[in-house]
């Protein structure tokens, strides 16, 4: 986190180092990532993709 609004006598506000990703098609991004898995790598990306989809549908973050 990077400090912003350094006003004397005030606690600085923290801003994320990377901008928030809004309006992105996470489903398409994750699906492409899952399909890029190397054959035989045992990464189980398809299972991860399915779990991410469930979280996105339920709007869960953990």
C-alpha positions as CSV (number, residue, x, y, z in Angstrom):
1,X,0.0,0.0,0.0
2,X,1.2,3.5,-0.8
3,X,0.4,6.5,1.4
4,X,-1.7,9.2,-0.1
5,X,-3.0,12.6,1.2
6,X,0.0,13.3,3.5
7,X,-1.6,16.1,5.5
8,X,0.3,17.1,8.6
9,X,-1.4,16.0,11.8
10,X,-3.6,13.5,10.0
11,X,-3.4,9.8,9.5
12,X,-2.5,9.1,5.9
13,X,-5.0,7.2,3.8
14,X,-3.7,4.1,2.1
15,X,-4.4,3.3,-1.5
16,X,-3.8,0.0,-3.2
17,X,-0.7,-0.4,-5.3
18,X,-2.7,-1.7,-8.2
19,X,-6.0,-0.2,-9.4
20,X,-9.2,-2.1,-8.6
21,X,-10.3,-4.3,-11.4
22,X,-13.9,-3.3,-12.2
23,X,-16.1,-4.3,-15.0
24,X,-13.9,-7.2,-16.1
25,X,-15.3,-10.5,-17.3
26,X,-13.7,-12.6,-14.7
27,X,-15.4,-15.8,-16.0
28,X,-13.7,-15.4,-19.4
29,X,-10.4,-14.6,-17.8
30,X,-10.5,-17.5,-15.5
31,X,-11.7,-19.9,-18.1
32,X,-8.8,-18.9,-20.4
33,X,-6.4,-19.4,-17.5
34,X,-7.8,-22.9,-16.8
35,X,-7.5,-23.9,-20.5
36,X,-3.8,-22.8,-20.5
37,X,-2.7,-25.5,-18.1
38,X,0.0,-27.7,-19.4
39,X,-1.2,-31.2,-19.9
40,X,0.0,-33.5,-17.2
41,X,0.9,-30.7,-14.8
42,X,-1.7,-31.8,-12.3
43,X,-2.6,-28.1,-11.5
44,X,-6.3,-28.9,-11.3
45,X,-7.1,-25.5,-12.9
46,X,-10.6,-26.7,-14.0
47,X,-11.5,-27.4,-10.4
48,X,-10.2,-24.0,-9.4
49,X,-12.2,-22.4,-12.2
50,X,-15.4,-24.1,-11.0
51,X,-14.8,-22.9,-7.4
52,X,-14.1,-19.4,-8.5
53,X,-17.3,-19.4,-10.6
54,X,-19.3,-20.5,-7.5
55,X,-17.8,-17.7,-5.4
56,X,-18.5,-15.2,-8.2
57,X,-22.1,-16.3,-8.4
58,X,-22.6,-16.2,-4.7
59,X,-20.5,-13.0,-4.4
60,X,-18.2,-14.5,-1.8
61,X,-14.7,-13.3,-1.3
62,X,-13.0,-16.0,0.8
